[in-house]
Amino acid sequence: MTLLQRVEHDPDWYEPYRISLAIKANGLIFVSGQAGIDEHGRTVGVGDFETQARQALRNLATVLEQGGSSLAEVVKVTIMVTDMSYLDQIIRLREEYFTEPYPADTLLQVAGLAQPDWLVEIDAIAVAG
């Protein structure tokens, strides 16, 4: 039997959209895509990739902590960017925020994200603590 548990945070920046920040299931945490938004859903660093990426990674860390995990427990990450020219910054941020063994990763360029001013969105799967 699979037991699903919603990971919550107050405030929950995705509640208005009927999206769970994350779901815990069978010892794993599945985190929804995190963008460069603050706790009230407002975009930070409009036009600034690094500011948005750092905020997305902080959001990811916050959600994982709420679920009893951490960035060190991430096994798979998906990074979606609107421009692949950010690759060097992504590599630096991966090294800064993740530890060896680095998580499996999918990086892809997309035509757009949920909000037109978003430059990056990151989702992850981690081991639950």
Stockholm file with secondary structure:
# STOCKHOLM 1.0

chainA/1-129         MTLLQRVEHDPDWYEPYRISLAIKANGLIFVSGQAGIDEHGRTVGVGDFETQARQALRNLATVLEQGGSSLAEVVKVTIMVTDMSYLDQIIRLREEYFTEPYPADTLLQVAGLAQPDWLVEIDAIAVAG
#=GR chainA/1-129 SS CCCEEEECCSSCTTGGGTCCSEEEETTEEEEEEEESBCTTSCBCSTTCHHHHHHHHHHHHHHHHHHTTCCGGGEEEEEEEESCGGGHHHHHHHHHHHCCSSCCEEEEEECSCCSSTTCCEEEEEEEECC
#=GC SS_cons         CCCEEEECCSSCTTGGGTCCSEEEETTEEEEEEEESBCTTSCBCSTTCHHHHHHHHHHHHHHHHHHTTCCGGGEEEEEEEESCGGGHHHHHHHHHHHCCSSCCEEEEEECSCCSSTTCCEEEEEEEECC
//
